[in-house]
Amino acid sequence: MLMQIADLIGKVKSIVITGQCIGGTTASLSALFLLCHLLSLSVYPPMSVLCITFGSPLLGNEALHRSIRRQRWGENFCHVVSKHDIMPRLLLAEIVNYIPHIQALLQFWHCCMASPHLPVAGLSSQVSNDLKHILFHSVLKDLELLTQADDPSESLFWPFGSYVFCCQEGAICVENVASIMKMMHLMMATGSPNQSIEDHLKYGDYVAKVSRQFLQARNFEEGIPDSSYEAGVALALQSSDLTNKEPVAVMAKECLQMAQHGDKPNLNAANLAIKLSKIVPYRAEIEWYKACCDEADDQLGYYDSFKLTGASRREGRVNINRHRLAQFWNSVIHMLESNKLPHDFDRRGKWVNASHFYKLLVEPLDIADYYRTGMHRERGHYIEHGRERRYEVFDKWWREKSVPEEENKRSKFASLTQDSCFWAKVEEAKEWLDNVRSERDAMKRQQLWHKIDNFEAYARQLIYNKEVSKDVLAKNSSFSRWMEEWKEMKSQVQQITPLFPGFMDGKVVP
């Protein structure tokens, strides 16, 4: 499979994996493997993966469910379940005592699928009544107990992804775990042992019918609902073929209402947009501060001004705003990872751009504060030991945004340095420069020299591409002073080396 994946990368934009019954479980496992593999490869732009199963048994427990939610892979799985099909519900019941019955049933289904020309109606008569009744009533009983339990997480199997319940009247899509379990029970309760067997063979008919129904208008059976919300619930009940005359209809309506009253990710995203507008003044105040620093007579620049004069009243105000913005963006990440926001939230241009601008503007202040307070002496350098996780998350969002190369070309210096960790790298380079003066070990000195050379080349490339703000080139900035010291050292070495060939071998220390 790895060979096939490697061959497809760069050639296709999406992969769709499907399967029915046990084949659906295999399809889900294959999709999970593919998603994990693509994640490890860091393919950008990411390849889209979609897994569609039909009548597939549940695959994993609550831990797997949570892991998939944490990675926001739920959108990659669509499980189609017919109204009475027993197969998707089997593993929610205690089936240890019915293994031989299930094996016989699977063999029967396999034979039927191998002969698709046979009419489905009446095929269940080939299965013994005892087998049908035992399995149907056992599964139905255990499903009812499970949906009534105080803690459904005790179940060995938990659904993940979206579940599409289909029947002759249409289909409904449910994502809430509790609602999925409840609908599995309520819809099966309206069926019979024969239907629970035959429904597993009708997915082709259901999919074709649902596809046609998208083009048909719907009428309300009992008057026009009072609100669009009630209308949605009423149409969902019709699509599930649960009329108000059936005893389970009331419970099904409550179940669908519970599903709609879930996390409300789109509403949460809308509320976040309002909160984002309220923090704009904090960001604007920091932008104003940067502009003042860039034009100041001391020519220190944005980073060094905050680092050296952090105790002043003006810098204190900026520091408060820095913490306010951090609190907001941390809450955004927490909501996203708690699945309280839409699954594509981190790919929406508004939020990707806003988070990127925040990172470029504020992270230099975080770095300045880290080194001003001496945290690098306690923990180590910023990039490895002090960088907040939110910045790593925003790096990932930005990398996954496909930006044409020509858009990155600049005719003037950037308003903000495009590497938000640039100043942390300057601080490390300053330490290397100090160490290379005193290092007696030839091998370590060469390693330090190599690191400094690499950083200088990197910085010059940023400047050449105009990807730095003008504060980097300010006369008294940390970077400008470092460059002067570095040039002076190289000049000294060029003068010493012909006179003392052993210098680079560690025998002479300047």
MIKEZA-169130 format. One record per residue (C-alpha): x, y, z; residue in one letter. Coordinates in Angstrom, 1 decimal, padded with zeros to 4 digits, m for minus. Each point is the difference from the previous one (the first is absolute). Layout:
REM residues N
<<X; Y; Z>; 'A'>
...
REM end
This chain:
REM residues 510
<<000.0; 000.0; 000.0>; 'M'>
<<002.9; 002.4; 000.8>; 'L'>
<<001.2; m000.5; m003.6>; 'M'>
<<m003.4; 000.9; m001.4>; 'Q'>
<<m000.2; 003.1; 002.3>; 'I'>
<<003.4; 001.2; m001.0>; 'A'>
<<m001.0; m000.4; m003.7>; 'D'>
<<m003.2; 002.1; 000.5>; 'L'>
<<001.6; 002.9; 001.9>; 'I'>
<<000.2; 003.0; m002.2>; 'G'>
<<m002.2; m001.6; m002.7>; 'K'>
<<m003.4; 000.1; 001.7>; 'V'>
<<m001.7; 002.5; 002.3>; 'K'>
<<m002.3; m002.5; 001.8>; 'S'>
<<m000.4; m003.7; 000.8>; 'I'>
<<m003.3; m001.7; 000.6>; 'V'>
<<m000.1; m003.4; 001.8>; 'I'>
<<m003.3; m001.9; 000.2>; 'T'>
<<m001.1; m003.4; 001.4>; 'G'>
<<m003.1; m001.8; 001.2>; 'Q'>
<<m000.4; m002.2; 003.1>; 'C'>
<<003.4; m001.3; 001.1>; 'I'>
<<001.4; 001.7; m003.1>; 'G'>
<<m001.1; 003.3; 001.5>; 'G'>
<<002.1; m000.7; 003.1>; 'T'>
<<003.0; m000.7; m002.2>; 'T'>
<<m000.7; 003.2; m001.9>; 'A'>
<<m000.1; 002.0; 003.3>; 'S'>
<<003.3; m001.6; 001.2>; 'L'>
<<001.6; 000.8; m003.4>; 'S'>
<<m001.2; 003.6; 000.2>; 'A'>
<<001.4; 000.4; 003.5>; 'L'>
<<003.3; m001.5; m001.1>; 'F'>
<<000.1; 002.3; m003.0>; 'L'>
<<m000.8; 003.1; 002.1>; 'L'>
<<002.8; m000.9; 002.5>; 'C'>
<<002.4; m000.6; m002.8>; 'H'>
<<m000.8; 003.3; m001.8>; 'L'>
<<000.3; 001.8; 003.3>; 'L'>
<<003.5; m001.4; 000.5>; 'S'>
<<001.0; 001.1; m003.5>; 'L'>
<<m001.3; 003.6; 000.5>; 'S'>
<<m001.3; 000.1; m003.5>; 'V'>
<<m001.0; 003.6; m001.0>; 'Y'>
<<m002.6; 000.7; m001.3>; 'P'>
<<m001.4; m003.0; 001.9>; 'P'>
<<m001.7; m002.8; m002.0>; 'M'>
<<m003.7; m000.4; 000.8>; 'S'>
<<m001.0; m003.4; 001.3>; 'V'>
<<m003.7; m001.2; 000.2>; 'L'>
<<m001.1; m003.3; 001.3>; 'C'>
<<m003.7; m001.1; m000.7>; 'I'>
<<m001.2; m003.2; 001.6>; 'T'>
<<m003.4; m001.8; m000.5>; 'F'>
<<m001.4; m002.1; 002.8>; 'G'>
<<003.4; m000.3; 001.7>; 'S'>
<<000.3; m001.1; 003.6>; 'P'>
<<001.5; 002.4; 002.5>; 'L'>
<<003.8; 000.1; 000.1>; 'L'>
<<001.4; 001.5; 003.2>; 'G'>
<<m000.6; 001.1; 003.6>; 'N'>
<<m000.3; 003.4; 001.6>; 'E'>
<<003.8; 000.5; m000.1>; 'A'>
<<000.1; m000.4; m003.8>; 'L'>
<<m003.0; 002.3; m000.3>; 'H'>
<<001.8; 002.7; 002.0>; 'R'>
<<003.2; m000.5; m001.9>; 'S'>
<<m001.8; 000.5; m003.3>; 'I'>
<<m001.8; 003.1; 001.3>; 'R'>
<<003.3; 001.4; 001.3>; 'R'>
<<001.5; m000.3; m003.5>; 'Q'>
<<m003.3; 001.4; m001.5>; 'R'>
<<m000.2; m003.0; m002.3>; 'W'>
<<m003.7; m000.6; 000.7>; 'G'>
<<m000.9; 001.8; m003.2>; 'E'>
<<002.0; m002.7; m001.9>; 'N'>
<<m002.5; m002.8; 000.9>; 'F'>
<<m003.5; m000.4; m001.2>; 'C'>
<<m001.8; m003.1; 001.2>; 'H'>
<<m003.3; m000.9; m001.8>; 'V'>
<<m002.4; m002.0; 002.1>; 'V'>
<<m003.4; m001.3; m001.2>; 'S'>
<<m003.0; 000.3; 002.3>; 'K'>
<<m000.2; m003.6; 001.1>; 'H'>
<<003.4; m001.5; m000.9>; 'D'>
<<001.2; m002.1; 002.9>; 'I'>
<<003.7; m000.1; m001.0>; 'M'>
<<001.0; 003.6; 001.1>; 'P'>
<<m001.6; m000.7; 003.3>; 'R'>
<<001.4; m003.4; 000.7>; 'L'>
<<003.0; 001.0; 002.0>; 'L'>
<<m002.0; 002.2; 002.3>; 'L'>
<<m001.5; m003.2; 001.4>; 'A'>
<<001.4; m002.9; 002.0>; 'E'>
<<000.6; m002.4; m002.8>; 'I'>
<<002.5; m002.4; 001.6>; 'V'>
<<m002.6; m002.8; 000.1>; 'N'>
<<m001.2; 000.6; m003.6>; 'Y'>
<<003.3; m000.3; m001.9>; 'I'>
<<m001.2; m003.1; m002.0>; 'P'>
<<m003.2; 001.8; m000.9>; 'H'>
<<001.8; 003.1; m001.2>; 'I'>
<<002.4; m002.1; m002.1>; 'Q'>
<<m003.0; m001.7; m001.7>; 'A'>
<<m001.5; 003.4; m000.6>; 'L'>
<<003.2; 001.4; m001.6>; 'L'>
<<000.2; m003.0; m002.2>; 'Q'>
<<m003.6; 000.5; m001.2>; 'F'>
<<000.6; 003.7; m000.7>; 'W'>
<<003.2; m000.9; m001.9>; 'H'>
<<m001.9; m002.4; m002.2>; 'C'>
<<m002.7; 002.6; m000.7>; 'C'>
<<002.5; 002.7; m001.0>; 'M'>
<<001.7; m002.4; m002.3>; 'A'>
<<m003.3; m000.3; m001.9>; 'S'>
<<m001.4; 003.5; m000.2>; 'P'>
<<m002.5; m000.9; m002.6>; 'H'>
<<m002.1; m001.8; 002.6>; 'L'>
<<m003.0; 002.0; 001.4>; 'P'>
<<000.6; 001.0; 003.7>; 'V'>
<<m003.5; m000.4; 001.1>; 'A'>
<<m000.5; m003.5; 001.4>; 'G'>
<<003.7; m000.8; 000.2>; 'L'>
<<m000.2; 000.0; 003.8>; 'S'>
<<m002.2; m003.1; m000.1>; 'S'>
<<003.2; m001.9; m000.8>; 'Q'>
<<001.2; 000.8; 003.5>; 'V'>
<<m001.5; m002.0; 002.9>; 'S'>
<<m002.6; 001.8; 002.0>; 'N'>
<<001.8; m000.9; 003.2>; 'D'>
<<003.2; 001.7; m001.1>; 'L'>
<<m001.9; 003.2; m001.1>; 'K'>
<<m002.1; 000.2; 003.2>; 'H'>
<<002.9; m000.6; 002.3>; 'I'>
<<002.3; 002.5; m001.6>; 'L'>
<<m002.7; 002.7; m000.5>; 'F'>
<<m001.4; m000.1; 003.5>; 'H'>
<<003.4; m000.3; 001.7>; 'S'>
<<001.4; 003.0; m001.9>; 'V'>
<<m003.1; 002.1; 000.6>; 'L'>
<<m000.1; m000.8; 003.7>; 'K'>
<<003.7; 000.9; 000.5>; 'D'>
<<m000.4; 003.2; m002.1>; 'L'>
<<m002.9; 001.1; 002.2>; 'E'>
<<002.0; m000.6; 003.2>; 'L'>
<<003.0; 001.9; m001.5>; 'L'>
<<m002.0; 003.0; m001.0>; 'T'>
<<m001.5; 000.2; 003.5>; 'Q'>
<<003.3; m000.4; 001.8>; 'A'>
<<001.3; 003.0; 002.1>; 'D'>
<<003.5; m000.4; m001.5>; 'D'>
<<m000.1; m001.2; m003.6>; 'P'>
<<003.8; 000.2; m000.1>; 'S'>
<<000.1; m003.4; 001.7>; 'E'>
<<m000.9; m001.5; m003.4>; 'S'>
<<002.8; m001.8; m001.6>; 'L'>
<<m000.7; 001.6; m003.3>; 'F'>
<<m000.6; 003.7; m000.9>; 'W'>
<<m000.9; 001.5; m003.3>; 'P'>
<<002.2; 002.7; m001.7>; 'F'>
<<m000.6; 002.2; m003.0>; 'G'>
<<m003.4; 000.7; m001.5>; 'S'>
<<m002.8; m002.5; m000.2>; 'Y'>
<<m002.5; 000.1; m002.8>; 'V'>
<<m003.2; m001.9; 000.9>; 'F'>
<<m001.9; m000.9; m003.2>; 'C'>
<<m003.3; m001.5; m000.9>; 'C'>
<<m002.7; 000.1; m002.7>; 'Q'>
<<m000.9; 003.6; 000.9>; 'E'>
<<003.4; 001.6; 000.0>; 'G'>
<<003.0; 000.4; 002.3>; 'A'>
<<001.1; 001.9; 003.0>; 'I'>
<<003.6; 000.8; 001.1>; 'C'>
<<000.9; m000.1; 003.7>; 'V'>
<<003.4; 000.7; 001.6>; 'E'>
<<m000.8; 000.1; 003.8>; 'N'>
<<001.1; m003.3; 001.6>; 'V'>
<<m003.0; m000.3; 002.4>; 'A'>
<<m002.4; 000.8; m002.9>; 'S'>
<<001.6; m002.6; m002.2>; 'I'>
<<m000.4; m002.7; 002.6>; 'M'>
<<m003.6; 001.0; 000.7>; 'K'>
<<m001.0; 000.1; m003.7>; 'M'>
<<001.5; m003.4; m000.5>; 'M'>
<<m002.3; m001.4; 002.6>; 'H'>
<<m003.1; 002.0; m000.9>; 'L'>
<<000.1; m000.8; m003.7>; 'M'>
<<000.7; m003.7; 000.5>; 'M'>
<<m002.9; m000.2; 002.5>; 'A'>
<<m002.4; 000.8; m002.9>; 'T'>
<<001.2; m003.0; m002.0>; 'G'>
<<m000.3; m003.8; 000.2>; 'S'>
<<002.5; m002.9; m000.1>; 'P'>
<<m000.5; m000.4; m003.7>; 'N'>
<<000.6; 003.7; m000.7>; 'Q'>
<<003.1; 000.0; 002.1>; 'S'>
<<001.5; m002.6; m002.3>; 'I'>
<<m001.3; 001.2; m003.4>; 'E'>
<<000.9; 003.7; 000.7>; 'D'>
<<003.7; m000.8; m000.2>; 'H'>
<<m000.4; m000.8; m003.7>; 'L'>
<<m001.9; 003.1; m001.0>; 'K'>
<<002.7; 002.7; 000.2>; 'Y'>
<<000.2; 000.3; m003.8>; 'G'>
<<m003.7; 000.8; m000.2>; 'D'>
<<000.1; 002.4; 002.9>; 'Y'>
<<002.9; 002.0; m001.3>; 'V'>
<<m001.6; 000.3; m003.5>; 'A'>
<<m003.3; 001.1; 001.6>; 'K'>
<<001.6; 002.6; 002.3>; 'V'>
<<001.9; 001.4; m003.0>; 'S'>
<<m003.3; 000.6; m001.8>; 'R'>
<<m001.7; 001.4; 003.0>; 'Q'>
<<002.5; 002.9; 000.2>; 'F'>
<<m001.8; 001.4; m003.1>; 'L'>
<<m003.5; m000.4; 001.5>; 'Q'>
<<m001.9; 002.6; 002.1>; 'A'>
<<m001.4; m001.1; 003.4>; 'R'>
<<m003.4; 000.8; 001.5>; 'N'>
<<m000.7; 000.0; 003.7>; 'F'>
<<m002.5; m002.7; 001.0>; 'E'>
<<m001.6; 001.9; 003.0>; 'E'>
<<000.0; 003.7; m000.8>; 'G'>
<<002.9; 002.5; m000.2>; 'I'>
<<002.3; 000.0; 003.0>; 'P'>
<<000.4; 003.2; 002.1>; 'D'>
<<003.7; 000.4; m000.7>; 'S'>
<<002.7; m001.0; m002.4>; 'S'>
<<001.5; m002.1; 002.8>; 'Y'>
<<m003.3; m001.9; 000.5>; 'E'>
<<m000.2; m000.4; m003.8>; 'A'>
<<003.4; m001.6; m000.1>; 'G'>
<<m000.9; m002.5; 002.7>; 'V'>
<<m003.4; m000.8; m001.7>; 'A'>
<<001.8; m000.6; m003.4>; 'L'>
<<002.5; m002.2; 001.7>; 'A'>
<<m002.7; m002.1; 001.6>; 'L'>
<<m001.6; m000.4; m003.4>; 'Q'>
<<003.3; m001.0; m001.6>; 'S'>
<<000.4; m002.6; 002.7>; 'S'>
<<m003.5; m001.4; m000.8>; 'D'>
<<m001.1; 000.5; 003.6>; 'L'>
<<m003.5; 001.4; 000.0>; 'T'>
<<m001.6; 001.7; 003.0>; 'N'>
<<m002.3; m003.0; 000.2>; 'K'>
<<002.8; m002.3; 001.1>; 'E'>
<<000.9; m000.3; 003.7>; 'P'>
<<003.7; 000.6; m000.6>; 'V'>
<<m000.7; 003.2; m002.0>; 'A'>
<<000.0; 002.2; 003.2>; 'V'>
<<003.3; m001.5; 001.2>; 'M'>
<<001.5; 000.4; m003.5>; 'A'>
<<m001.0; 003.6; m000.1>; 'K'>
<<001.6; 000.6; 003.4>; 'E'>
<<003.1; m001.8; m001.2>; 'C'>
<<000.3; 002.2; m003.1>; 'L'>
<<m000.6; 003.1; 002.1>; 'Q'>
<<002.9; m001.1; 002.3>; 'M'>
<<002.2; m000.5; m003.1>; 'A'>
<<m000.8; 003.5; m001.2>; 'Q'>
<<000.6; 001.5; 003.5>; 'H'>
<<003.6; m001.5; 000.0>; 'G'>
<<003.1; 002.1; m000.1>; 'D'>
<<m001.3; 002.3; m002.7>; 'K'>
<<003.4; 000.5; m001.6>; 'P'>
<<m001.2; 002.6; m002.6>; 'N'>
<<m001.6; 002.1; 002.7>; 'L'>
<<003.1; m000.2; 002.1>; 'N'>
<<002.1; 001.1; m003.0>; 'A'>
<<m002.4; 003.0; m000.5>; 'A'>
<<000.4; 001.0; 003.6>; 'N'>
<<003.7; m000.3; m000.3>; 'L'>
<<000.0; 002.4; m002.9>; 'A'>
<<m001.7; 002.6; 002.2>; 'I'>
<<002.6; m000.6; 002.7>; 'K'>
<<002.8; 000.4; m002.6>; 'L'>
<<m001.4; 003.4; m001.0>; 'S'>
<<000.1; 001.0; 003.7>; 'K'>
<<003.7; m000.7; 000.4>; 'I'>
<<001.0; 002.0; m003.1>; 'V'>
<<000.7; 003.1; 002.2>; 'P'>
<<002.6; m002.0; 002.0>; 'Y'>
<<001.7; m001.1; m003.2>; 'R'>
<<m000.2; 003.6; m001.5>; 'A'>
<<001.7; 001.4; 003.1>; 'E'>
<<002.9; m002.4; m000.4>; 'I'>
<<000.2; 000.9; m003.7>; 'E'>
<<000.2; 003.7; 001.0>; 'W'>
<<002.7; m000.8; 002.5>; 'Y'>
<<002.1; m001.8; m002.7>; 'K'>
<<m000.4; 003.0; m002.3>; 'A'>
<<001.3; 002.3; 002.7>; 'C'>
<<002.9; m002.3; 000.8>; 'C'>
<<001.0; m000.2; m003.7>; 'D'>
<<000.1; 003.8; m000.2>; 'E'>
<<001.7; 000.7; 003.4>; 'A'>
<<003.2; 001.9; 000.1>; 'D'>
<<001.8; m002.7; 002.0>; 'D'>
<<m000.3; m002.3; m003.1>; 'Q'>
<<m000.5; m003.1; 002.2>; 'L'>
<<m003.0; m001.3; m001.9>; 'G'>
<<m003.1; m001.9; 001.2>; 'Y'>
<<001.6; m003.0; 001.6>; 'Y'>
<<002.8; 001.7; 001.9>; 'D'>
<<m002.1; 002.9; 001.2>; 'S'>
<<m002.4; m002.4; 001.7>; 'F'>
<<002.8; m002.2; 001.3>; 'K'>
<<002.1; 002.9; 001.5>; 'L'>
<<m002.8; 002.3; 001.2>; 'T'>
<<m002.7; m002.5; 001.1>; 'G'>
<<m000.6; 001.6; 003.4>; 'A'>
<<m001.2; 003.3; m001.4>; 'S'>
<<m003.6; 001.0; 000.0>; 'R'>
<<m000.4; m000.2; m003.8>; 'R'>
<<001.6; m003.4; m000.2>; 'E'>
<<m002.2; m001.1; 003.0>; 'G'>
<<m003.1; 000.8; m002.0>; 'R'>
<<001.3; m002.0; m002.9>; 'V'>
<<000.8; m002.9; 002.3>; 'N'>
<<m003.6; 000.0; 001.3>; 'I'>
<<m001.3; m000.1; m003.6>; 'N'>
<<002.4; m002.8; m000.8>; 'R'>
<<m001.5; m002.1; 002.8>; 'H'>
<<m003.5; 000.8; m001.1>; 'R'>
<<000.6; m001.1; m003.5>; 'L'>
<<001.7; m003.2; 001.2>; 'A'>
<<m003.0; m000.8; 002.1>; 'Q'>
<<m002.4; 000.4; m003.0>; 'F'>
<<002.1; m002.2; m002.4>; 'W'>
<<000.5; m002.7; 002.7>; 'N'>
<<m003.8; m000.1; 000.4>; 'S'>
<<m000.4; m000.4; m003.8>; 'V'>
<<002.4; m003.0; m000.1>; 'I'>
<<m001.7; m001.5; 003.0>; 'H'>
<<m003.4; 000.3; m001.7>; 'M'>
<<001.3; m001.5; m003.2>; 'L'>
<<001.6; m003.0; 001.7>; 'E'>
<<m003.2; m000.5; 002.0>; 'S'>
<<m001.9; m000.3; m003.2>; 'N'>
<<m002.1; 003.1; 000.8>; 'K'>
<<000.9; 001.6; m003.3>; 'L'>
<<m000.7; m001.1; m003.6>; 'P'>
<<002.4; m002.7; m001.2>; 'H'>
<<001.4; 002.3; m002.7>; 'D'>
<<000.5; 003.0; 002.3>; 'F'>
<<003.8; m000.2; m000.2>; 'D'>
<<m000.2; 000.2; m003.8>; 'R'>
<<m002.2; 003.1; m000.2>; 'R'>
<<001.9; 002.9; m001.4>; 'G'>
<<m001.2; 002.5; 002.5>; 'K'>
<<001.3; m001.9; 003.0>; 'W'>
<<003.2; m001.3; m001.7>; 'V'>
<<000.9; 003.6; m000.9>; 'N'>
<<m001.0; 001.5; 003.3>; 'A'>
<<002.0; m002.6; 002.0>; 'S'>
<<003.0; 000.5; m002.3>; 'H'>
<<000.0; 003.7; 000.4>; 'F'>
<<m000.3; m000.3; 003.8>; 'Y'>
<<002.9; m002.4; 000.1>; 'K'>
<<002.3; 002.3; m002.1>; 'L'>
<<m001.0; 003.0; 002.1>; 'L'>
<<000.1; m001.3; 003.5>; 'V'>
<<002.5; m002.9; 000.1>; 'E'>
<<003.0; 002.3; m000.2>; 'P'>
<<m001.3; 001.6; 003.2>; 'L'>
<<m000.3; m003.4; 001.6>; 'D'>
<<003.6; m000.7; m000.9>; 'I'>
<<001.1; 003.3; 001.3>; 'A'>
<<m001.7; m000.6; 003.3>; 'D'>
<<001.5; m003.5; 000.2>; 'Y'>
<<003.5; 001.2; m000.3>; 'Y'>
<<m000.5; 003.2; 002.0>; 'R'>
<<m001.2; m002.0; 003.0>; 'T'>
<<002.9; m002.5; m000.3>; 'G'>
<<m002.2; m003.0; m000.7>; 'M'>
<<002.5; m001.3; m002.5>; 'H'>
<<002.5; m000.5; 002.8>; 'R'>
<<m002.5; m002.0; 002.0>; 'E'>
<<m001.7; m002.1; m002.8>; 'R'>
<<002.2; 000.4; m003.0>; 'G'>
<<m000.5; 001.9; m003.3>; 'H'>
<<m003.5; 001.1; m001.0>; 'Y'>
<<m000.6; m002.1; m003.2>; 'I'>
<<000.4; m003.3; 001.8>; 'E'>
<<m000.9; 000.8; 003.5>; 'H'>
<<m002.1; 003.1; 000.1>; 'G'>
<<m002.2; 000.2; m003.1>; 'R'>
<<m003.7; m000.1; 000.7>; 'E'>
<<m001.9; m002.8; m001.7>; 'R'>
<<m002.5; 002.4; m001.6>; 'R'>
<<002.8; 001.3; m002.3>; 'Y'>
<<000.8; m003.5; m001.2>; 'E'>
<<m003.7; m000.6; m000.7>; 'V'>
<<m000.2; 003.2; m002.0>; 'F'>
<<003.2; m001.0; m001.9>; 'D'>
<<m001.8; m003.1; m001.1>; 'K'>
<<m003.1; 001.9; m001.1>; 'W'>
<<002.1; 002.3; m002.1>; 'W'>
<<002.0; m002.8; m001.6>; 'R'>
<<m003.2; m001.8; m001.0>; 'E'>
<<m001.2; 003.1; m001.7>; 'K'>
<<001.0; m000.2; m003.7>; 'S'>
<<001.7; 003.2; m001.0>; 'V'>
<<001.3; 000.4; m003.6>; 'P'>
<<003.7; 000.8; 000.0>; 'E'>
<<m000.4; 003.2; m001.9>; 'E'>
<<m002.2; 001.4; 002.8>; 'E'>
<<003.0; m000.2; 002.3>; 'N'>
<<002.2; 002.3; m002.1>; 'K'>
<<000.5; 003.5; 001.5>; 'R'>
<<001.0; 003.3; m001.4>; 'S'>
<<000.6; 001.6; 003.4>; 'K'>
<<000.7; m001.2; 003.6>; 'F'>
<<m002.8; m001.8; 001.8>; 'A'>
<<m001.9; 001.9; 002.7>; 'S'>
<<000.7; m003.0; 002.3>; 'L'>
<<002.9; m002.4; m000.2>; 'T'>
<<m001.4; m003.2; m001.6>; 'Q'>
<<001.9; m002.3; 002.3>; 'D'>
<<m001.6; 000.6; 003.4>; 'S'>
<<002.9; m001.8; 001.7>; 'C'>
<<002.7; 002.1; m001.7>; 'F'>
<<000.9; 001.8; 003.2>; 'W'>
<<000.3; m003.2; 001.9>; 'A'>
<<002.5; m001.2; m002.6>; 'K'>
<<001.9; 003.3; 000.4>; 'V'>
<<000.2; m000.7; 003.8>; 'E'>
<<001.4; m003.5; m000.7>; 'E'>
<<002.5; 001.4; m002.5>; 'A'>
<<001.2; 002.6; 002.6>; 'K'>
<<000.8; m002.9; 002.4>; 'E'>
<<001.8; m001.9; m002.8>; 'W'>
<<002.1; 003.0; m000.7>; 'L'>
<<001.0; 000.4; 003.7>; 'D'>
<<000.7; m003.8; 000.3>; 'N'>
<<002.2; m000.1; m003.1>; 'V'>
<<002.4; 002.5; 001.5>; 'R'>
<<000.6; m002.1; 003.1>; 'S'>
<<m000.3; m003.5; m001.4>; 'E'>
<<003.3; m002.0; 000.0>; 'R'>
<<m001.4; m003.2; m001.5>; 'D'>
<<000.7; 000.1; m003.8>; 'A'>
<<m003.0; m002.2; m000.9>; 'M'>
<<m002.4; 002.1; 002.1>; 'K'>
<<001.4; 003.2; m001.3>; 'R'>
<<m000.6; m001.2; m003.6>; 'Q'>
<<m003.5; m001.0; 000.9>; 'Q'>
<<m000.7; 003.5; 001.4>; 'L'>
<<001.6; 001.7; m003.0>; 'W'>
<<m002.2; m002.1; m002.3>; 'H'>
<<m003.1; 000.9; 001.9>; 'K'>
<<000.8; 003.7; m000.1>; 'I'>
<<000.8; m000.2; m003.7>; 'D'>
<<m003.4; m001.7; m000.6>; 'N'>
<<m001.9; 002.6; 001.9>; 'F'>
<<001.8; 002.9; m001.8>; 'E'>
<<m001.0; m001.6; m003.4>; 'A'>
<<m003.5; m000.5; 001.2>; 'Y'>
<<m000.3; 003.6; 001.2>; 'A'>
<<001.5; 001.4; m003.2>; 'R'>
<<m002.5; m002.0; m002.0>; 'Q'>
<<m002.9; 001.4; 002.0>; 'L'>
<<001.3; 003.5; m000.6>; 'I'>
<<000.5; m000.6; m003.7>; 'Y'>
<<m003.6; m001.3; m000.3>; 'N'>
<<m001.1; 003.1; 002.0>; 'K'>
<<m001.7; m002.3; 002.5>; 'E'>
<<001.2; 002.0; 003.0>; 'V'>
<<m001.4; 003.1; 001.5>; 'S'>
<<002.2; 003.1; 000.0>; 'K'>
<<000.4; m000.3; 003.8>; 'D'>
<<002.4; m002.9; m000.7>; 'V'>
<<002.3; 002.3; m001.8>; 'L'>
<<m000.2; 002.8; 002.5>; 'A'>
<<003.5; 001.3; 000.9>; 'K'>
<<m000.1; m001.0; 003.6>; 'N'>
<<m002.1; m003.2; m000.2>; 'S'>
<<001.3; m003.2; 001.4>; 'S'>
<<000.4; m001.4; m003.5>; 'F'>
<<002.0; 003.0; m001.4>; 'S'>
<<002.3; m000.1; 003.1>; 'R'>
<<000.4; m003.7; m000.4>; 'W'>
<<000.9; 000.4; m003.7>; 'M'>
<<002.7; 002.6; 000.9>; 'E'>
<<001.5; m002.3; 002.6>; 'E'>
<<m000.1; m002.9; m002.4>; 'W'>
<<001.7; 002.0; m002.8>; 'K'>
<<002.7; 001.1; 002.5>; 'E'>
<<000.7; m003.6; 001.1>; 'M'>
<<000.2; m001.3; m003.6>; 'K'>
<<002.4; 002.9; m000.8>; 'S'>
<<002.2; m001.0; 003.0>; 'Q'>
<<000.0; m003.6; m000.9>; 'V'>
<<001.0; 000.8; m003.6>; 'Q'>
<<002.9; 001.9; 001.4>; 'Q'>
<<001.0; m002.6; 002.6>; 'I'>
<<m000.3; m003.1; m002.1>; 'T'>
<<003.0; 000.6; m002.3>; 'P'>
<<002.2; 000.9; 003.0>; 'L'>
<<m001.3; m002.8; 002.2>; 'F'>
<<m001.1; m003.0; m002.0>; 'P'>
<<m000.9; m001.9; 003.1>; 'G'>
<<m002.8; 002.5; 000.9>; 'F'>
<<m002.9; m001.9; m001.5>; 'M'>
<<001.4; m003.2; 001.6>; 'D'>
<<m000.5; 001.4; 003.5>; 'G'>
<<003.6; 000.9; 000.8>; 'K'>
<<m000.6; 003.7; 000.0>; 'V'>
<<m002.9; 001.9; 001.6>; 'V'>
<<m000.5; 003.7; m001.0>; 'P'>
REM end
